[in-house]
Amino acid sequence: MKQRPFEIIYENDDYIVINKKAGILSIPDRYHDDKINIFTLLKQYRDPIFSVHRLDKETSGTMVYAKHEEAHKYLSEQFESRKVAKKYLAIVQGNPVNDSDEIITNVASSLTQKNKMVVSNKGKEAITRYNVVERFKNNALLEVSILTGRQHQIRVHLSYIGHPLAVDSKYGNKSKLYAYEIKQSKYNYSKERDPRPLISRHALHAEKLKFKDKISGESKEFISPLPKDMKAVLNQLRKWSSLI
């Protein structure tokens, strides 16, 4: 049996919290509804199911889906009123000057490039905060929190300040990251076979999600551990690019 692309972290009568793997859509594609996505897979497990928020296809991590209309309304209202704490881990290019900062801009759809967002005065307000967790020679690990939920928000904002994700072909300049790039050494390999990349998707993981449970009234925090590919990148950075 093929391993499913998500893990159920927690479930009650109102919602399901999952850890989404990278490479799968959160909800059905607008133009190609036959593409595999978490929403459709969950409906096979529990129907009805309601989408509350989403993650980009190549972003891994914590998500919540509602199991009935009332729960959907309650959770959606928390997201819209900015009462949900969303924290991500991001490996970026370069080192931000400040150990922590807040990025506030308007974000809108690009008029020239399909499915791309840009900083624009005509867009909607987007607020992103970050803290530097660890610094390396040419990269940094950031903890990022978002107060708004604009499409591609973190990727747009990190690129805007000059520190795009270590891997992000749309808002950065890399589609893959190899160990030899971190080592900054030449890598001899067969012409017929390229070296295997450490990571070939967005270097972004939705680590934590915190919201208020309607029944108990308690704040619930759910955590998805860092996936293997991002761990592999950090291991190489710590080994070859440490500032200490």
C-alpha positions in Angstrom: 0.0 0.0 0.0 1.4 3.4 -1.0 2.2 5.6 2.0 -0.3 8.5 2.2 1.1 12.0 1.9 0.0 13.2 5.3 0.0 12.1 8.9 -2.9 12.7 11.3 -1.5 14.5 14.4 -4.8 15.0 16.2 -8.5 14.4 15.6 -11.7 15.1 17.6 -15.4 15.5 16.6 -14.8 19.0 15.2 -11.5 19.0 13.3 -8.5 17.0 12.0 -4.9 18.3 12.3 -2.4 16.9 9.9 1.2 17.0 8.9 1.2 17.5 5.2 4.2 16.2 3.1 5.7 18.5 0.5 4.7 17.9 -3.1 0.9 17.6 -2.7 -1.9 20.2 -3.0 -3.9 21.2 0.0 -7.1 21.6 -1.9 -8.3 20.6 -5.4 -6.7 22.5 -8.3 -8.9 25.2 -9.8 -8.4 23.9 -13.3 -7.4 20.3 -12.8 -9.6 18.7 -10.1 -8.2 15.3 -10.9 -4.8 16.2 -9.3 -4.2 14.4 -6.0 -4.8 16.7 -3.0 -5.2 16.4 0.8 -8.8 17.6 0.8 -10.0 14.8 -1.5 -7.9 12.2 0.3 -9.4 13.3 3.6 -12.9 13.0 2.2 -12.3 9.4 1.5 -11.4 9.0 5.2 -14.0 11.4 6.7 -16.9 12.9 4.8 -17.9 15.7 5.0 -14.7 17.7 5.3 -14.1 21.4 5.1 -11.0 23.3 4.1 -10.0 26.1 6.6 -6.7 27.3 5.1 -4.0 26.0 2.8 -0.3 25.5 2.3 1.6 25.8 -1.0 2.1 22.5 -2.7 5.8 22.4 -2.0 5.5 23.5 1.6 5.2 20.9 4.3 3.7 21.0 7.7 0.7 21.6 10.0 -2.8 22.1 8.7 -6.3 21.9 10.1 -9.5 20.8 8.4 -13.0 21.1 9.9 -15.4 18.1 10.1 -18.7 20.0 10.0 -20.0 23.4 9.0 -20.1 24.9 12.6 -16.5 24.0 13.2 -15.5 25.4 9.8 -17.2 28.7 10.6 -15.6 28.9 14.0 -12.1 28.0 12.8 -12.3 30.3 9.8 -13.4 33.2 12.0 -10.2 32.7 14.1 -8.0 32.7 11.0 -9.8 35.8 9.6 -9.5 37.7 13.0 -5.8 36.9 13.3 -6.3 34.8 16.4 -4.5 31.8 15.0 -0.7 31.6 15.6 1.1 30.2 12.6 4.8 29.6 12.8 7.1 28.4 10.0 10.8 27.4 9.7 12.5 28.7 6.6 16.0 28.3 5.3 17.0 31.4 3.4 19.8 32.7 1.2 22.1 35.1 3.0 21.9 36.5 6.5 19.3 39.2 7.5 20.9 42.2 9.2 18.5 42.2 12.1 18.0 39.2 14.4 14.3 39.9 14.2 12.1 42.2 12.2 8.6 42.8 10.9 7.7 43.1 7.2 4.5 45.0 6.3 3.6 45.6 2.7 0.6 45.2 0.4 0.6 42.1 -1.8 -1.2 41.6 -5.1 -1.3 39.2 -8.0 1.3 39.9 -10.7 -0.1 41.5 -13.8 2.5 39.9 -16.0 3.2 36.5 -14.5 0.6 33.9 -13.9 0.2 32.5 -10.3 2.8 34.9 -8.9 2.3 37.5 -6.2 4.2 40.8 -5.9 4.5 43.7 -3.5 2.1 46.4 -4.7 0.3 49.4 -3.2 -2.8 48.1 -4.9 -2.8 44.8 -3.0 -4.0 43.6 0.4 -2.0 44.2 3.6 0.4 41.4 4.5 2.3 41.2 7.8 5.2 38.8 8.4 7.5 38.6 11.4 10.8 36.6 11.6 13.5 35.7 14.1 16.9 34.4 13.2 17.3 31.0 14.8 20.7 30.1 13.4 23.2 31.8 11.1 25.6 30.2 8.6 28.1 31.6 6.1 25.7 32.0 3.2 22.3 31.0 4.7 20.2 31.4 7.8 17.4 29.5 9.5 14.4 31.7 10.4 11.4 31.2 12.5 8.6 33.0 10.7 5.1 34.0 11.8 2.4 35.5 9.7 -0.4 37.7 10.9 -2.2 37.6 7.6 -2.7 34.8 5.1 -2.0 36.1 1.7 -1.0 33.7 -1.1 2.7 33.0 -1.2 3.1 35.6 1.6 6.3 34.3 3.2 8.0 33.6 -0.1 7.1 37.1 -1.4 8.2 38.9 1.7 11.5 37.0 2.2 12.4 37.7 -1.4 11.4 41.4 -1.0 14.0 41.8 1.8 16.7 40.2 -0.3 16.6 36.8 1.4 14.5 34.4 -0.6 14.1 30.8 0.4 17.2 28.7 -0.2 15.2 26.8 -2.8 12.4 28.7 -4.6 12.5 29.0 -8.4 9.6 31.5 -8.5 10.7 34.0 -5.9 14.4 33.1 -5.8 16.9 31.6 -8.2 17.2 28.0 -7.2 15.1 24.9 -7.9 17.4 22.5 -6.1 20.2 22.7 -3.5 23.2 20.3 -3.5 25.7 19.4 -0.8 28.6 20.5 -2.9 27.1 24.1 -3.1 27.2 24.3 0.7 30.7 22.9 0.8 31.7 25.4 -1.9 33.9 22.8 -3.6 33.9 21.3 -7.1 32.0 18.0 -7.3 33.2 15.3 -9.7 30.5 13.1 -10.9 29.6 11.0 -13.9 28.2 12.9 -16.9 25.4 10.4 -17.1 24.3 10.9 -13.5 23.8 14.2 -11.6 24.4 14.2 -7.8 21.2 13.9 -5.7 20.0 17.2 -4.3 19.6 17.7 -0.6 16.3 19.4 -1.3 14.3 20.1 -4.4 11.3 22.0 -3.1 10.6 25.1 -1.1 12.8 25.2 2.0 9.7 26.1 4.1 7.9 24.1 6.8 4.8 25.0 8.7 6.0 23.9 12.1 3.3 25.1 14.5 -0.4 25.9 14.5 -2.1 27.3 17.6 -5.8 28.1 18.0 -8.6 28.1 20.6 -10.7 24.9 20.9 -14.4 25.8 20.9 -15.5 23.1 23.3 -12.8 23.2 25.9 -12.0 26.9 25.5 -8.3 26.0 25.7 -5.5 27.0 23.4 -4.3 24.0 21.4 -0.9 23.9 19.8 0.1 21.4 17.2 3.6 20.7 16.0 5.0 19.0 12.9 8.6 18.0 13.1 11.1 19.2 10.5 11.1 16.8 7.5 14.1 14.9 6.4 15.1 17.1 3.5 15.3 20.3 5.5 17.1 18.4 8.3 19.7 17.2 5.7 20.3 20.8 4.6 20.7 22.0 8.1 23.1 19.1 8.9 25.3 20.1 6.0 25.1 23.8 6.8 26.2 23.1 10.4 29.0 20.8 9.2 30.4 23.0 6.5 29.1 26.5 6.9 29.1 27.2 10.6 30.1 30.7 11.7 31.6 29.4 14.9 
